[in-house]
Amino acid sequence: DPVKEKDDPVKEFLNHTSWIPFKDLRDIKKIGKGGFSTVYSAKWIDKY
């Protein structure tokens, strides 16, 4: 059912994401830490 597929947030997320190899990242910085995770920012070389 096309309507259900479009409304599925997980499928929508997976359609717009891709794996970025660690070797393609530069300037990695920790920007936050909470009870369940640590958040980092980085520059993706050859892209952004």
C-alpha distance matrix in Angstrom:
0.0 3.8 5.6 5.6 6.5 8.9 10.3 11.1 14.8 15.6 13.2 14.4 17.9 17.9 16.8 19.9 22.4 24.7 27.6 31.0 33.9 36.7 39.2 37.5 38.2 41.5 43.2 41.3 42.3 41.5 40.5 39.8 39.9 38.7 38.6 35.5 35.5 37.4 36.1 37.4 37.3 38.1 38.4 36.2 38.7 37.9 35.0 36.0
3.8 0.0 3.8 5.5 5.1 6.2 8.7 10.1 13.3 14.6 11.9 12.1 15.9 16.1 14.4 17.2 20.1 22.6 25.8 29.0 32.1 34.9 37.3 35.3 36.0 39.2 40.8 39.2 40.2 39.7 38.6 38.1 38.6 37.6 37.8 34.8 34.5 36.1 34.4 35.5 35.1 35.7 35.8 33.6 36.1 35.1 32.1 33.0
5.6 3.8 0.0 3.8 5.5 5.3 6.3 8.8 12.0 14.0 12.2 12.0 15.7 16.7 15.5 17.8 20.7 23.7 26.8 29.9 33.2 35.7 38.3 36.2 36.5 39.6 40.9 39.1 39.8 39.0 37.6 36.9 37.4 36.2 36.4 33.6 33.5 35.3 33.6 34.9 34.6 35.6 35.9 34.1 36.8 36.1 32.9 33.4
5.6 5.5 3.8 0.0 3.8 5.5 5.1 6.2 9.9 11.5 10.1 10.8 14.2 15.1 14.6 17.2 19.6 22.5 25.3 28.6 31.6 34.1 36.8 35.1 35.3 38.4 39.7 37.7 38.2 37.2 36.0 35.1 35.2 33.8 33.7 30.8 31.0 33.0 31.7 33.2 33.3 34.5 35.1 33.3 36.2 35.8 32.7 33.2
6.5 5.1 5.5 3.8 0.0 3.8 5.5 5.3 8.6 9.5 7.1 8.0 11.5 11.9 11.0 13.9 16.4 19.0 21.9 25.2 28.3 30.9 33.5 31.8 32.2 35.4 36.9 35.0 35.9 35.1 34.1 33.5 33.7 32.7 32.8 29.7 29.5 31.2 29.7 31.0 30.9 31.7 32.2 30.2 32.9 32.4 29.4 30.1
8.9 6.2 5.3 5.5 3.8 0.0 3.8 5.6 7.8 9.8 7.8 6.8 10.6 11.9 10.5 12.6 15.6 18.6 21.9 24.8 28.2 30.6 33.2 31.1 31.3 34.3 35.6 33.9 34.6 34.0 32.6 32.2 32.8 31.9 32.5 29.6 29.1 30.6 28.7 29.9 29.4 30.4 30.6 28.9 31.6 31.0 27.8 28.2
10.3 8.7 6.3 5.1 5.5 3.8 0.0 3.8 6.0 9.0 8.5 7.7 10.8 12.8 12.5 14.1 16.7 20.0 22.9 25.9 29.2 31.3 34.2 32.2 32.0 34.9 35.9 33.9 34.2 33.2 31.6 30.8 31.2 30.0 30.3 27.6 27.5 29.3 27.7 29.2 29.1 30.5 31.2 29.8 32.9 32.7 29.4 29.4
11.1 10.1 8.8 6.2 5.3 5.6 3.8 0.0 3.8 5.6 5.5 6.2 8.7 10.2 10.8 12.9 14.8 17.8 20.4 23.5 26.7 28.7 31.7 30.1 30.0 33.0 34.1 31.8 32.2 31.1 29.9 28.9 29.0 27.7 27.8 24.9 24.9 26.8 25.5 27.1 27.4 28.8 29.7 28.2 31.4 31.4 28.3 28.5
14.8 13.3 12.0 9.9 8.6 7.8 6.0 3.8 0.0 3.8 5.6 5.0 6.0 8.6 9.8 10.9 12.4 15.7 18.2 21.0 24.2 26.0 29.1 27.4 26.9 29.8 30.6 28.4 28.6 27.5 26.1 25.2 25.5 24.3 24.7 21.9 21.6 23.4 21.8 23.5 23.8 25.3 26.4 25.2 28.5 28.9 25.7 25.5
15.6 14.6 14.0 11.5 9.5 9.8 9.0 5.6 3.8 0.0 3.8 5.4 5.1 6.2 8.6 10.2 10.7 13.5 15.6 18.7 21.6 23.5 26.7 25.3 25.1 28.1 29.3 26.9 27.4 26.2 25.4 24.5 24.4 23.4 23.6 20.4 20.0 21.8 20.6 22.2 22.7 24.1 25.3 23.9 27.1 27.6 24.7 24.9
13.2 11.9 12.2 10.1 7.1 7.8 8.5 5.5 5.6 3.8 0.0 3.8 5.4 5.1 6.1 8.8 10.2 12.8 15.3 18.6 21.6 24.0 26.9 25.3 25.6 28.9 30.4 28.3 29.2 28.5 27.8 27.3 27.5 26.8 27.0 23.8 23.1 24.6 23.2 24.3 24.4 25.2 26.0 24.1 27.0 26.9 24.1 24.8
14.4 12.1 12.0 10.8 8.0 6.8 7.7 6.2 5.0 5.4 3.8 0.0 3.8 5.6 5.2 6.7 9.1 12.3 15.4 18.3 21.7 23.9 26.6 24.6 24.7 27.7 29.1 27.2 28.1 27.5 26.5 26.3 26.9 26.5 27.2 24.2 23.2 24.4 22.4 23.3 23.0 23.8 24.3 22.6 25.5 25.3 22.2 22.6
17.9 15.9 15.7 14.2 11.5 10.6 10.8 8.7 6.0 5.1 5.4 3.8 0.0 3.8 5.5 5.4 6.4 9.8 12.5 15.2 18.6 20.6 23.4 21.6 21.4 24.3 25.6 23.6 24.4 23.8 22.9 22.7 23.4 23.1 24.0 20.9 19.7 20.7 18.7 19.6 19.4 20.3 21.1 19.5 22.7 23.0 19.9 20.1
17.9 16.1 16.7 15.1 11.9 11.9 12.8 10.2 8.6 6.2 5.1 5.6 3.8 0.0 3.8 5.4 5.3 7.7 10.3 13.5 16.6 19.1 21.8 20.2 20.6 23.9 25.6 23.6 24.9 24.6 24.3 24.2 24.7 24.6 25.3 21.9 20.5 21.5 19.7 20.3 20.2 20.6 21.2 19.1 22.0 22.1 19.5 20.3
16.8 14.4 15.5 14.6 11.0 10.5 12.5 10.8 9.8 8.6 6.1 5.2 5.5 3.8 0.0 3.8 5.9 8.3 11.7 14.6 17.9 20.7 22.9 20.9 21.6 24.9 26.8 25.3 26.8 26.9 26.4 26.7 27.6 27.7 28.7 25.4 23.8 24.5 22.4 22.5 21.8 21.9 21.9 19.5 22.0 21.5 18.7 19.8
19.9 17.2 17.8 17.2 13.9 12.6 14.1 12.9 10.9 10.2 8.8 6.7 5.4 5.4 3.8 0.0 3.8 7.0 10.6 12.8 16.4 18.9 21.1 18.7 19.0 22.1 23.8 22.5 23.9 24.2 23.6 24.2 25.5 26.0 27.4 24.4 22.4 22.6 20.0 19.9 18.8 18.8 18.6 16.4 19.1 18.7 15.6 16.3
22.4 20.1 20.7 19.6 16.4 15.6 16.7 14.8 12.4 10.7 10.2 9.1 6.4 5.3 5.9 3.8 0.0 3.8 7.0 9.3 12.9 15.3 17.7 15.6 15.9 19.1 21.0 19.4 21.0 21.3 21.2 21.8 23.0 23.7 25.1 21.9 19.7 19.7 17.3 17.0 16.2 16.0 16.2 14.0 16.8 16.9 14.2 15.0
24.7 22.6 23.7 22.5 19.0 18.6 20.0 17.8 15.7 13.5 12.8 12.3 9.8 7.7 8.3 7.0 3.8 0.0 3.8 6.4 9.7 12.6 14.7 12.8 13.7 17.3 19.7 18.3 20.5 21.2 21.6 22.6 23.6 24.7 26.1 22.8 20.3 20.0 17.8 16.9 16.1 15.3 15.2 12.4 14.8 14.8 12.8 14.3
27.6 25.8 26.8 25.3 21.9 21.9 22.9 20.4 18.2 15.6 15.3 15.4 12.5 10.3 11.7 10.6 7.0 3.8 0.0 3.8 6.4 9.3 11.6 10.5 11.6 15.3 17.9 16.2 18.7 19.4 20.5 21.5 22.2 23.5 24.8 21.5 18.8 18.3 16.5 15.4 15.0 13.9 14.2 11.5 13.8 14.5 13.2 14.8
31.0 29.0 29.9 28.6 25.2 24.8 25.9 23.5 21.0 18.7 18.6 18.3 15.2 13.5 14.6 12.8 9.3 6.4 3.8 0.0 3.8 6.4 8.4 6.8 7.9 11.6 14.5 13.2 16.1 17.4 18.8 20.3 21.5 23.4 25.0 22.1 18.9 17.7 15.6 13.7 12.8 11.0 10.9 8.1 10.2 11.4 10.6 12.1
33.9 32.1 33.2 31.6 28.3 28.2 29.2 26.7 24.2 21.6 21.6 21.7 18.6 16.6 17.9 16.4 12.9 9.7 6.4 3.8 0.0 3.8 5.4 5.5 7.4 11.0 14.2 13.0 16.3 17.7 19.8 21.4 22.2 24.3 25.8 22.9 19.7 18.3 16.8 14.6 14.1 11.9 12.0 9.4 10.6 12.1 12.5 14.2
36.7 34.9 35.7 34.1 30.9 30.6 31.3 28.7 26.0 23.5 24.0 23.9 20.6 19.1 20.7 18.9 15.3 12.6 9.3 6.4 3.8 0.0 3.8 5.3 5.5 8.6 11.4 9.9 13.2 14.7 17.3 19.0 19.9 22.3 23.9 21.4 18.0 16.1 14.8 12.2 12.1 9.9 10.7 9.2 10.4 13.0 13.6 14.6
39.2 37.3 38.3 36.8 33.5 33.2 34.2 31.7 29.1 26.7 26.9 26.6 23.4 21.8 22.9 21.1 17.7 14.7 11.6 8.4 5.4 3.8 0.0 3.8 5.6 8.0 11.4 11.1 14.8 17.0 19.7 21.8 22.9 25.6 27.4 25.1 21.6 19.4 18.0 15.0 14.3 11.3 11.0 9.3 9.0 11.4 13.1 14.5
37.5 35.3 36.2 35.1 31.8 31.1 32.2 30.1 27.4 25.3 25.3 24.6 21.6 20.2 20.9 18.7 15.6 12.8 10.5 6.8 5.5 5.3 3.8 0.0 3.8 6.8 10.5 10.8 14.5 17.0 19.1 21.5 23.1 25.8 27.9 25.6 22.0 19.8 17.6 14.5 13.0 9.7 8.4 5.9 5.6 7.8 9.2 10.8
38.2 36.0 36.5 35.3 32.2 31.3 32.0 30.0 26.9 25.1 25.6 24.7 21.4 20.6 21.6 19.0 15.9 13.7 11.6 7.9 7.4 5.5 5.6 3.8 0.0 3.8 7.1 7.1 10.7 13.4 15.4 18.0 19.9 22.8 25.1 23.1 19.4 16.8 14.5 11.1 9.4 6.0 5.6 4.7 5.9 9.4 9.9 10.1
41.5 39.2 39.6 38.4 35.4 34.3 34.9 33.0 29.8 28.1 28.9 27.7 24.3 23.9 24.9 22.1 19.1 17.3 15.3 11.6 11.0 8.6 8.0 6.8 3.8 0.0 3.8 5.5 9.1 12.5 14.6 17.7 19.9 23.1 25.8 24.3 20.5 17.4 15.1 11.4 9.3 5.8 5.1 6.4 6.7 10.5 11.4 10.7
43.2 40.8 40.9 39.7 36.9 35.6 35.9 34.1 30.6 29.3 30.4 29.1 25.6 25.6 26.8 23.8 21.0 19.7 17.9 14.5 14.2 11.4 11.4 10.5 7.1 3.8 0.0 3.8 6.3 10.0 12.0 15.4 17.8 21.4 24.3 23.3 19.6 16.1 13.8 10.0 8.0 5.3 5.9 8.9 9.7 13.4 13.8 12.1
41.3 39.2 39.1 37.7 35.0 33.9 33.9 31.8 28.4 26.9 28.3 27.2 23.6 23.6 25.3 22.5 19.4 18.3 16.2 13.2 13.0 9.9 11.1 10.8 7.1 5.5 3.8 0.0 3.8 7.0 9.4 12.4 14.5 17.9 20.7 19.6 15.8 12.4 10.4 6.7 5.7 4.3 7.1 9.6 11.5 15.3 15.2 13.6
42.3 40.2 39.8 38.2 35.9 34.6 34.2 32.2 28.6 27.4 29.2 28.1 24.4 24.9 26.8 23.9 21.0 20.5 18.7 16.1 16.3 13.2 14.8 14.5 10.7 9.1 6.3 3.8 0.0 3.8 6.1 9.3 11.7 15.3 18.4 17.9 14.3 10.6 8.6 5.4 5.4 6.4 9.6 12.6 14.8 18.5 17.9 15.8
41.5 39.7 39.0 37.2 35.1 34.0 33.2 31.1 27.5 26.2 28.5 27.5 23.8 24.6 26.9 24.2 21.3 21.2 19.4 17.4 17.7 14.7 17.0 17.0 13.4 12.5 10.0 7.0 3.8 0.0 3.8 5.9 7.9 11.6 14.7 14.5 11.1 7.3 6.0 4.3 6.5 8.9 12.5 15.3 17.9 21.5 20.6 18.5
40.5 38.6 37.6 36.0 34.1 32.6 31.6 29.9 26.1 25.4 27.8 26.5 22.9 24.3 26.4 23.6 21.2 21.6 20.5 18.8 19.8 17.3 19.7 19.1 15.4 14.6 12.0 9.4 6.1 3.8 0.0 3.8 7.3 10.6 14.2 14.3 11.2 7.9 5.7 5.3 6.6 10.0 13.3 16.2 19.2 22.5 21.0 18.5
39.8 38.1 36.9 35.1 33.5 32.2 30.8 28.9 25.2 24.5 27.3 26.3 22.7 24.2 26.7 24.2 21.8 22.6 21.5 20.3 21.4 19.0 21.8 21.5 18.0 17.7 15.4 12.4 9.3 5.9 3.8 0.0 3.8 6.9 10.5 11.1 8.5 5.8 5.1 7.0 9.4 13.0 16.5 19.1 22.2 25.5 23.9 21.5
39.9 38.6 37.4 35.2 33.7 32.8 31.2 29.0 25.5 24.4 27.5 26.9 23.4 24.7 27.6 25.5 23.0 23.6 22.2 21.5 22.2 19.9 22.9 23.1 19.9 19.9 17.8 14.5 11.7 7.9 7.3 3.8 0.0 3.8 7.1 8.0 6.0 4.3 6.1 9.0 12.2 15.6 19.2 21.4 24.6 27.9 26.4 24.3
38.7 37.6 36.2 33.8 32.7 31.9 30.0 27.7 24.3 23.4 26.8 26.5 23.1 24.6 27.7 26.0 23.7 24.7 23.5 23.4 24.3 22.3 25.6 25.8 22.8 23.1 21.4 17.9 15.3 11.6 10.6 6.9 3.8 0.0 3.8 5.6 5.5 6.3 8.5 11.9 15.1 18.6 22.2 24.2 27.5 30.6 28.9 26.9
38.6 37.8 36.4 33.7 32.8 32.5 30.3 27.8 24.7 23.6 27.0 27.2 24.0 25.3 28.7 27.4 25.1 26.1 24.8 25.0 25.8 23.9 27.4 27.9 25.1 25.8 24.3 20.7 18.4 14.7 14.2 10.5 7.1 3.8 0.0 3.8 6.1 8.4 11.3 14.8 18.2 21.5 25.2 26.8 30.1 33.2 31.5 29.8
35.5 34.8 33.6 30.8 29.7 29.6 27.6 24.9 21.9 20.4 23.8 24.2 20.9 21.9 25.4 24.4 21.9 22.8 21.5 22.1 22.9 21.4 25.1 25.6 23.1 24.3 23.3 19.6 17.9 14.5 14.3 11.1 8.0 5.6 3.8 0.0 3.8 7.3 10.1 13.6 17.0 20.1 23.6 24.8 28.2 31.0 29.3 28.0
35.5 34.5 33.5 31.0 29.5 29.1 27.5 24.9 21.6 20.0 23.1 23.2 19.7 20.5 23.8 22.4 19.7 20.3 18.8 18.9 19.7 18.0 21.6 22.0 19.4 20.5 19.6 15.8 14.3 11.1 11.2 8.5 6.0 5.5 6.1 3.8 0.0 3.8 6.5 9.9 13.4 16.3 19.9 21.1 24.5 27.4 25.9 24.5
37.4 36.1 35.3 33.0 31.2 30.6 29.3 26.8 23.4 21.8 24.6 24.4 20.7 21.5 24.5 22.6 19.7 20.0 18.3 17.7 18.3 16.1 19.4 19.8 16.8 17.4 16.1 12.4 10.6 7.3 7.9 5.8 4.3 6.3 8.4 7.3 3.8 0.0 3.8 6.7 10.4 13.3 17.0 18.7 21.9 25.1 23.7 22.1
36.1 34.4 33.6 31.7 29.7 28.7 27.7 25.5 21.8 20.6 23.2 22.4 18.7 19.7 22.4 20.0 17.3 17.8 16.5 15.6 16.8 14.8 18.0 17.6 14.5 15.1 13.8 10.4 8.6 6.0 5.7 5.1 6.1 8.5 11.3 10.1 6.5 3.8 0.0 3.8 7.0 10.3 13.9 15.7 19.1 22.1 20.5 18.7
37.4 35.5 34.9 33.2 31.0 29.9 29.2 27.1 23.5 22.2 24.3 23.3 19.6 20.3 22.5 19.9 17.0 16.9 15.4 13.7 14.6 12.2 15.0 14.5 11.1 11.4 10.0 6.7 5.4 4.3 5.3 7.0 9.0 11.9 14.8 13.6 9.9 6.7 3.8 0.0 3.8 6.7 10.4 12.5 15.7 18.9 17.6 15.8
37.3 35.1 34.6 33.3 30.9 29.4 29.1 27.4 23.8 22.7 24.4 23.0 19.4 20.2 21.8 18.8 16.2 16.1 15.0 12.8 14.1 12.1 14.3 13.0 9.4 9.3 8.0 5.7 5.4 6.5 6.6 9.4 12.2 15.1 18.2 17.0 13.4 10.4 7.0 3.8 0.0 3.8 7.2 9.7 12.9 16.0 14.6 12.3
38.1 35.7 35.6 34.5 31.7 30.4 30.5 28.8 25.3 24.1 25.2 23.8 20.3 20.6 21.9 18.8 16.0 15.3 13.9 11.0 11.9 9.9 11.3 9.7 6.0 5.8 5.3 4.3 6.4 8.9 10.0 13.0 15.6 18.6 21.5 20.1 16.3 13.3 10.3 6.7 3.8 0.0 3.8 6.4 9.2 12.6 11.7 9.8
38.4 35.8 35.9 35.1 32.2 30.6 31.2 29.7 26.4 25.3 26.0 24.3 21.1 21.2 21.9 18.6 16.2 15.2 14.2 10.9 12.0 10.7 11.0 8.4 5.6 5.1 5.9 7.1 9.6 12.5 13.3 16.5 19.2 22.2 25.2 23.6 19.9 17.0 13.9 10.4 7.2 3.8 0.0 3.8 6.1 9.3 8.5 6.5
36.2 33.6 34.1 33.3 30.2 28.9 29.8 28.2 25.2 23.9 24.1 22.6 19.5 19.1 19.5 16.4 14.0 12.4 11.5 8.1 9.4 9.2 9.3 5.9 4.7 6.4 8.9 9.6 12.6 15.3 16.2 19.1 21.4 24.2 26.8 24.8 21.1 18.7 15.7 12.5 9.7 6.4 3.8 0.0 3.8 6.5 5.7 5.5
38.7 36.1 36.8 36.2 32.9 31.6 32.9 31.4 28.5 27.1 27.0 25.5 22.7 22.0 22.0 19.1 16.8 14.8 13.8 10.2 10.6 10.4 9.0 5.6 5.9 6.7 9.7 11.5 14.8 17.9 19.2 22.2 24.6 27.5 30.1 28.2 24.5 21.9 19.1 15.7 12.9 9.2 6.1 3.8 0.0 3.8 5.4 6.4
37.9 35.1 36.1 35.8 32.4 31.0 32.7 31.4 28.9 27.6 26.9 25.3 23.0 22.1 21.5 18.7 16.9 14.8 14.5 11.4 12.1 13.0 11.4 7.8 9.4 10.5 13.4 15.3 18.5 21.5 22.5 25.5 27.9 30.6 33.2 31.0 27.4 25.1 22.1 18.9 16.0 12.6 9.3 6.5 3.8 0.0 3.8 6.5
35.0 32.1 32.9 32.7 29.4 27.8 29.4 28.3 25.7 24.7 24.1 22.2 19.9 19.5 18.7 15.6 14.2 12.8 13.2 10.6 12.5 13.6 13.1 9.2 9.9 11.4 13.8 15.2 17.9 20.6 21.0 23.9 26.4 28.9 31.5 29.3 25.9 23.7 20.5 17.6 14.6 11.7 8.5 5.7 5.4 3.8 0.0 3.8
36.0 33.0 33.4 33.2 30.1 28.2 29.4 28.5 25.5 24.9 24.8 22.6 20.1 20.3 19.8 16.3 15.0 14.3 14.8 12.1 14.2 14.6 14.5 10.8 10.1 10.7 12.1 13.6 15.8 18.5 18.5 21.5 24.3 26.9 29.8 28.0 24.5 22.1 18.7 15.8 12.3 9.8 6.5 5.5 6.4 6.5 3.8 0.0
